[in-house]
Amino acid sequence: MKKIIYGLLLLIMGSHWSSWAAARLPVLQELVIDSVVLGEKRDLVIYLPEGYQNSQERYPVLYLTDGDIQGPHTAGTVDYLAKFEQLPPMIVVGIVNPRETRERDLTVTSAEKQNPNQLENADRFLDFVENEVIPFVKRQYRTLDYQILSGTSHGGQFAINALVKRPGLFNAVIAISPSLYWNSHQLLVLAEQALKSEQLQGRLYVSIANEEPTMTESYQRFVDLLARYPSDKLVVASQTFSNETHNTTVLQGQYAGLKHIFSEWAIPEGEPKTLANLQAKFASRSKLLKTVIMIPQDKANGYAGWLQYLNRQDDALALLKWNRANYPQSLNAHTALIKAYLHFKMAEDAKAALKDALKTLNELSPEQKAQLEALFT
């Protein structure tokens, strides 16, 4: 029984497994943006999801600080999780923060040193991201209106500062080992004010490793603030990686952060799915990304095959009929429905489905026509 169920799961995942043989890694592009805000040129490292160049799909965008360092493994994590439908394929934009400007770019300016007439440090860099990097990416690439910001250490401080200073700019924020001790915990004061007024929104994931008390104490104060001022508008998760250090925690932090952000994306494994189940899941995905996402025809066929094995005739046929109606030019959709009718000994319906296939499918080759007709022999 376990072997049969495993085989059915492979059927559902079949399109993914077969594509892996020729799968390509995310496409890497290195670009330079001439920033008016910063008054200097800055490097961007862009990772396009596998298949981007051969489709017209639009994608969510994950923005990263320290993009030259954090970009490769994060793009790999996104690619891997997307292959198993734990999250959608995404464009990963790594914003490079060179050592000589990193502290200036990512840390908040002391309240005593702030110039009320001019943005400085992290606020100026955030202005650069909001008004130059994001519009540039939207012009150059096919994006959806769903944006994530992720940062580590000073980048984590920058990410929380963005959450506080620009509520709603990012749909989700990941802050790994954020340096919240900076300027006598200045960002904690700002965060508390924003939490009290319920300004913050979206999803937030924060984590810490086994680090110095300076880091862990300020982190814990922030987590306590999040617990003290809960909000329906802000979905929070926090995690401690006690076996990791400040430098080794990022890989797991990115993985866990992305899983938190898309915690409702995956289709639960281990049980058959009906048309209603799948429609509800894809409606949820569509609502999250603010775009219409249809059930893929190969996935519909796969789940229908499982239902067919279980002899759930009505459920299997409902899913296969939906698939044929929504993918009328898919030979596989027509074939699966004919086979199901034959499996359930519905010969007249199978003949009608064959007639529909021959009438509907454009550019049907003689070999394909013969294959359809051979289903009845």
N, C-alpha and C positions, 0 to 999 in steps of 0.2 A: 504493500500500500504506500509506504514512504517513497519507494522508487517511482511509483506512478505519479504521486503528487509532485515530486521533484521534477519529473519530466514535464508535467503541466506548467510548472513555474518557468522552466526553460522555454517552453512554448511562448509564454507571455513575454518573457524577456528576449525572445529569439532575435528580434531586430537589433537589439543592443549587442548581443554576443556576436552575431554575424558581422556587424559593422566594425567590431573591434579589430578584426583581422587586418583591415585596411584603414583603421582609425588614424587620424592625424592629431598631433599635439596642438594645443592652442597656438594660434599664429602670433608671433611676437613682432611688434613694431616699435621703433624708437623714434620719438619726435622731439622737437624743440619748440617751445612757445616763448615768444618775445613779450614779456609781461610789462604792461604800462604801470600796473599797480606796484610791482616790486622794482621796476626800473632796471630789469636784467633779464637775461635769457634763462629759462629753466627747462630741464629735461623731463619728459614723460616716457614711461614704458607701458605700452598698451598690449594686452593679451586678448585676442579675439577668440571666441569659443570655436571649437571644432565644428566645421560646417558653415561658418559665418559667410564665407565668400561664395558659397553655392546656394544661398537661400536669400529670401527677402524678409526673414524674421527680424523682429526687434527684440532687444535684450535689456534686462536690468543692468545697472552699472555699479561695480564695487570700486570705490576710491580708496587708495592706500597711501599713507605716508611712508617714507623710507622705501619707496617703490623698487629701487634697484636691489635692495636686500630682501625685502618681504614679498616682492612680486612673484618670483619663480615658484616658491613652494605654495603660495596662496592660489595662484592660477592652477597649479596641479591639484590642490584640494578641491577647488570649485569644479574642475573638469571631472574628477573622480566621483564626487557626490552627485553631480548632474547626470552622469552615466547611469547611476542607480536611482535616479529620480528622487533624491533627497532634497534637491533644490533645483531651480531652473538654470539652464546655461546662462552665463553672465559675461559681460565685458569687464575685464579687470584693468583699472587705470592706476599704475604706480607713479606717484609723484615723487621724484627724486629729491632728497634733502641732503646735500653735501655736508660733510663734517664741518666745514668752515661757516655754514649758515644755519645748521640744524637747530641749535639752541635758539637762535633769533627767530627762526621760522615757527617753531612749535610751542614755545613757552609763553605764558601770559606775562604781560608787563606789570610790574609792581604798581599798585594804585597810586603811590606817591610820585612815580615817574611818568605817569600817563599824560600825554598831551591831549587835552579835550578836543583840539581842532584837527588831530591827525591820528589815524589808526597806526598802531605799532605792533611789532612782534607777531604773536599768534593771531591777533585780530586782523592784522594787515594780510597775513598769509591766508586766513580764512576768506577775506575779501577777494584775494587772488583766485582761490579755489572756486568761490561762488560765482564771480563775475567774469572770469577768464577761462579757467580750466573746464568747468562744466558746460558753458556755452560752446566752447571749442569742440568738446567731445560730442555734444549733441549735433553740431554741424557736420562733423566728419563721419559719424557712425550712426547706425540704426539703433536707437536707444528707446527704451520705455521710460515712463515717468516714475521710475522706482530706483532710488539711490541709497547706497550704503556707504558709510565711512568707517574705516578701520585704522587703528594706530596702536603702536606699542611704545611703552616707556614715555618719553616726551611726546611721541605720537599719540599715545593714549590720553595724555593730558590735553593735547590738541583736539582729540575727538570729543572729549567731554566738554571742552570749552565750546566747540561747535554746537553740541547738543543744547547747551545753556544759552549761547548767544544767538543762534539761528534756529529756533524751534521750527521743525517742519521742513527744513532744507533737506535733511536726510530722513528717509523712512526708518532707518535703523543705524545703530552705532555699535561698534565693537571697540572696547578699550582694554588692552592687555597690559597688565602691570603699569598702570598710569602713574606718573610722577606727581601725585597730588600734594606732596609736601611743599611744592614750589612756592616761593614768596610767602612763607608762613601760612600755608594752607589757604591761600587766597581763593582758589577755585572752589573750595568747599563752602566758603561763605556765599559765593555767587550761586552755587548749585542749590544751597538751602533756600535762598530767596526765590529761585525759579521753581523749586519743588513746592514751596508754600503757596505760591500763586497758581499752581497747576498749569504752568506754561509748557512743560515738557511733554513730548508725544512720540509715539512710534515704539520701537523695540530697542532695548539696551542690554548689552552683554558686557560684563566686566569680570576680570579675573586677576589673580595674583599668584606668584610662585613662592617658593621658600626663599625669602629675601630679608634684607636688613630691616630692623624695626622702623626706620625712617619711612620705608615704603609701605610696610604692612599696616602700621598704625594709621596712617592717613587713608589708606585704602579701606580699612575697617570703619573708619569714621564716615566715609562716603557710603558704604553699604548700609550702615546704621541710618543714615539720612534717608536713603531710598526706602527703607522699611518704615521709618517714622512718618513719611509723607507719601503713602501709596496713592496711585491715581489710575483710574480706568483707562486713561489715555496713554500711559507708559507701561509697557510690559517688560519687566526686569528679570534678569537671571545673573547670578554671581557664582563664581567657582574658584576654589583654591587648588593649585597644583603643587602639593607638598613635596613631590619628588622631582620637581623641576627648578631650575634657576632662572634668574632674570633673562638670561640669554637663550635658554633652551625651551622656554614655555610657549613661545610664539606659535609653533606648529600646532600644538594641541589647542591653544587658545583660539586660533582662527577656525579650526575645525568645529570646536564646541560652540563658538559664537555663531557661525553660519547655521549650525544645526538648530540653535535656539531661534534665530530669526525666521527660519523656514520650518519650524516644528510641526506645522500643520500641512506641509506640502506633500509628504510622501503618502503613497497608497499603502495601507497596512497589508503586510504579507500574511500568508497562512490561511486565507479564507477566500472563497469565490466572490466575485463582484458582479452585481447586476447592472443593468443600464442605469437604473436610478442611483445606485451607489456611485458609479463613475461620473454621472452627470453632476451630482452634488459635489464631488471632489474637484472636478474641473471648473465648476461654477465658483468654488472657493478660491481656486488658483486665479481665475479671471478677475475676481473682485480684488484680490491682493495686488495684482500687477496692473489693474485698470486696463485690461485688454481682453479680447475674446480668445480663449484657449480651448480648442476642441479636443475631444478624445482622439488620439491617433488611430488610424484604421488598423494597424498591426496589433495595437494593444487591445482594441475591441475584439478582434479575431481571437487573440490569445485567451482573454477571459471567457469568451463565448465557448471556446474549446473546452475549457475547464467545466463550465456549466453543462455542456453537452455530455462530457464524461460522467457527470453526476446524474444524468438523465433529467435535468431540470429543463424540460422541453420549452415551456413558455418563456422562461428567462433567457435561454440560449437564443431562441429565434427572435425575440424582441431586440436583443443586442445586435444580432447579425442583420436584421432588417434595417435598424437604425444605421448601421455601418454602410450598407449598400446605398441607402438614401443619401447619406452625407458624403460618400466617396464613390459616386456613380461611375467614375473612370478607373476604379481599382479592380483589376482582374481578381486579385486575392479576395476582395470583399464579396464579389459575385460567387466565386468558387466555394468559399466557406459556407455561404448560405445554401447553395445547391447540395453540398456534402451533408449539411445538417439535416436538410429535408430528407435526403436518402437515409441517413442514420435513423431518423425517427419514422421511417417507412411511410413517408408522405410523398408518394411518387408523382401525383398530379401537381403538387406544389413545386416539386423539384423541376418538372418539365416547364412549368410556367416561369420559374426563376431562370432556367436556361434560355428560354425565349426572350426574357427581359435582358439578359446579359448580351445575347447576340444583337439585339436591337440597340442597346445603350452604349456599349463599348465602342469607342472610336478606334480606327486603325487596328482592328483585331487581326492578327496574322493567321494564316491557314493552320499553322502549328498550334496556336492558342485555341482556335476554334475546335480543332481535333481533340485537344486536351479536355475541353469542356464537355464535348460529346462523349468522350471516353469514360466520363464519370458514371455513365449509365450502363456500361458493359461489365 
